[in-house]
């Protein structure tokens, strides 16, 4: 049985991953029709969180709805089209559901009904269902299929059709998708499969090496909780060993450590325990870069290891007064504890 009991783990990880606009942008470029992508301003995608008064829509779909401006190609001024926005609705299924097409259609209708109540122009919506079940998708993808073949000869104006991204048939060609999107889809696809054991390190490494605005710490924690609540073949020790190995990466210009430092500095990360890992890394890296020594990087590693072990995070000021050798010994002991935990 899975090691953690988390309610709706697939839903929680899906929502965490695809609230990142960068990931949605990559997904659109890869899966949407080229004729549509060519008319979208992908630099201006917006997460439509908290925009709806419909309780069912707000509670269920608010964090999976995005808007993107539509533009006229061939016009140097990039003037807006008459209908200036497209909504992108993301849904996921970990098992084929016979009534998915009806469920998604109900979300579209709720959005349009609310716009009608607000007396605003209706917005076109492109819905995408990401399917990460154990067997290929075999449920209806349009209203005709849902009603049954006996109605096929009749013109019943039943044109609504779902676009399904079926990960069971995905070739996993990393050249077609960004590293972060590739890893995210792989984690969804293999979350319940024994093959995840051999893939997890590569998944984490691609996140580590490709992060720009996303927090590696947040992704790591979300993935850790996800796989420990869904995969029966993966042990917590195996995950801990992979994480411990990743934390041993040394500083180089342009590496994750360097990028996290620059990101933390530019965004002005706030202090507090909730951001303990990010702050510890930022402080540690800042000190290391300022002093031209290994000290800052090791301090950041110590604080991250303490967080993963559930220990109190030692303030950077206290660690700074220690000699370099005791700091190294502490970091090594924490890494060993994580491996043995």
N, C-alpha and C positions, 0 to 999 in steps of 0.2 A: 504494500500500500504506500501511497505518497507520504512523505515525512512531515508535511505541514498540512493543516486543514484550513484552507482559505476559501471563503465564499466567492464563487464565480472567478476563479483565478485567470481563466482565459480572457474574460471581459476586462478585468483589472489591468492585465498587462497590455492588451490591445489598446485600451484607452490611454494608458500611460505613453505608449510608443507613438501613437498617431495624433497626440496632441501637439507634437513637434511639427511645426509648419514645414521645416526643411524636408522631413520625411514624406509628408503629403505631396510636396512639390515633386520629389523624385518619383513617387508612385504615379502621379498624374502623367508625367512625361513618359513613363514606361507603359502604362496600361490604357490610357485614354486614346481614342482615335486621333490620328495626326491632323485630320481636318478640323477637329475641335481644339487641340493643343495649339495649333498655329494662330488661333484667335484669342488666346488667353494671355493676360499679363501675369505670368507666374511669379513675378517679383512682388506682387501686391496681394498674395493670398492672405486671408484673414480668418482667424479662428472665431466662429460665431458662438462664443460661449455666453450663456445668460441672456440671449436675445429674445426669448420666447415667453409669452404669458401662458400658453397652453401647458398645464402641469405635466401631462403625460409626455409631451414633446420635450419639455425642459428636463425632466427627470431622466428620460431614456436616451435622448439623442443630442442634447445640447453640446456635449463635448466632442461630437463626431461630425459636426456640420461646419463647413468652411465656405467662404465666398471668394470669388476670383473675378476681377474685371474682365469684360470682353472688349477687345479692341478691333479696329479695322486694319488689317494688314494691307500694305501697299500705300498707306497714307503716312507721310513723314511726320505728321502731327500726332499720330496714334490716337485719333479722336474716338470717343466711346461709341459702341454700337447703340442702336435704339434701345435695346434691352441690355443695360450696362453691366449686369452681374450674372454670374453663374453660381449656383450653389452646388457644392460637392458633399454628398452624404455617404459616409463610410459605415458599413455594417460588417460584422464577422460572424462566422458560424464554425463551431468545432464539431458539429455533426449535421448531416443533411436534414433539413426541415421541410416537409412537404408544403407548408404554407408560408415560406419565406417571401415569395413574390407578393403575397397579400399583405404581409407585415410591412415590407418596405413601401409598398404603394400607400398604406395607411399613413406612414410618416410623411410622404409627399403631400397627401391630401391635407393633413393637419397644418403643414406649413402654408399651403395655398389658402386654406380657410382662414388662417390667422391674418394673412396679408389682405384677404378680402374684407375682413372685419376692420382692418386698419385703413382700408380704402387706398391701397397702394398697388402698383403694377405687380402682376404675378412674375415670379422669378423662375427661369428654367432650372431644373435640378438634374444632375447626373449622379445616379446612385451606383455604388460599387460594393459588392459583397466579397470579402476575402474569406475563402473557405479553407480550413486547415484540419479537416477530418482525417480519419484513418483509412477510409476508402473513397474512391472518386465520387464526385457529386452526382446524385441520381434523382434529385427532386425537380419539380417544375421550375422553369425559368421565365415563363410567361403565363398570362391568364388563360390562353387557349389550352395549354397543357394542364393547368390546374383544374379546369372544368371537365376535361376528358375528351378523348378522340371522337366521341359520338357527335360533338358539335363542330368538328373541323370543317365539314362541307359548307357551313353557314357563315355569312358575313355578319358577325356580331360586334364589329368595331372593337375587337379586343387586341389592341396593339402593344400594350405595355409589356416590356421584356427586360429582365434583369441582366446585368453584366456580372458574371461570376469569375473571380480569379481563383481557380482551383489549384491549390498548392500541391495536391497529390500528383499533378501532371507537369508541374513547374520544373524546367530543366536546370535551374539553379546556375545559370550562366552569369557569373559575377560581372562580366563585361557589359551586360545589358542594364544592370542596376547599380546604384551606389553601394559602397561597402556597408554603410549603416543599414540601408534598406534590405540588402541581401541577408545580413545577419539577423535582422528582426524577423523576416519572413521564414528563415531557416529555424529560428527558435520556435515560432508558431507551428511550423510544419512537423518538427521532430519532438515537440514538447512531451509527447507520450510514447515515444519510440525508443528502443534501446540504442539506436544509432546516434542519439544525442551525446552519448558518452565520448565518442570520438570526434564530435564536431564542436563541443562547447568551448574548448580553448581557442579555436580559430574564430568562433563567433565573438568571444570577449576581446580577442586581440584586434579584430577589425574595428570594433567599437573604440578601443583604446587608441588606435592609430589614426582614426578618422574623425574624432570628435572635434567640432569647431565651437558651436554655441551650446551644445548639449553637455550636461554634466555626466562624466563617466561614472562618478559615484552613484548618482541616481539610477542610471541604467543598470549598473552592476547589482544594486540592491533590488531593483524591480525584477531583474532576470533571476536572481538567486531565489527570491520568494516564489516566483512563478514555477521554475523547474522543480523545486523541492515540494511543491504542492500538486504537481501533475505527473511527474515521471517516477515510475516504480523501480526502474533499473539503475538510477543514478543515486549514489550515496552522498551524504553531506560531506564526508571526508574527501571525496573526489572533487567536489566543487571547491572546498577550502584549499586543496592543494593547487588547483588551477589559479585561484585568486592570489594565493601567496606567491606563486611564481610570477604572476603579472606584476605584483607590487615590487618585485626585485629589479625592475628595469631601471637602469641608471640614466642620469640626466644627460641629454645631448640637445644642442640647439635645434629647435623645430620638433622635438619629441613631445609626447603627451604632457610631461612635466612642465616643459617650457610653455606649451600652449595654454595649459590650465593656469599657469602663473599670469600670463599676459591677459587672459580672459578675466581672471579674478581681479587683476589690477584695474582693467578698463571698466568693468562693470561695478566696481566698488562693492565687493561682497560684504554684507553686513555681518556683525559679530553675533554669536549665540550658539548654543548647543545644537540647535536644529541644523545649522550649517557647519557643524564642527569639522567634518572631514574636508569640505571645500575650503574653509577658513584655515585649517591646519596646513593643507597643501599650499595655499597661497602665501601664508606667513613663512612657512618653511622655505619655499622656493625664493621668496623675496630676500630672506636672510642669506640664503646660499648664493644667490646672484650678487648681492651687495658685498659679501665678504670674500667672494671668489673661492669658497671652500665647499666641501661636501655637507657641511653641517646642516644647512637649511633643508636640503633634500631628505636627509635622514630624519630630521624632525617631522617633516610632513609625512614620511612613511610611518613613523612611530604613532602619530596621531590617528592615521587611517587604520592601522592595525588595532589600536585600542578601541576604535569605534566598532570594527568588525567583531572583536572579541567581547563586546559589551562592557568594556572597562571605562572608567572615568578618563576623559581626555586631559592629558597633562598640558597646561598652558605653555605656549612657545617660550615665554619669558623665563620660565623655570628651567626648561631644557637648554636654553642658550647659555646659561651659566656653567653647565657641565663641560668637562673636557670632551674632545671628539671621541676618544676611545670608549669611555663609558656609554656614550650615546649609541655607538655602533653595537656594543654588547647588548644594550637594551633592545635595539631594533631586531637583532638576530634572535634574541630570546622570545620576543613577541611573535616573530615569524614561525619559530619552532612550535610555540603554543597553538598557533592557528592551524598548523599542519596536524598536530596531535589531537586537536579538539574533536 
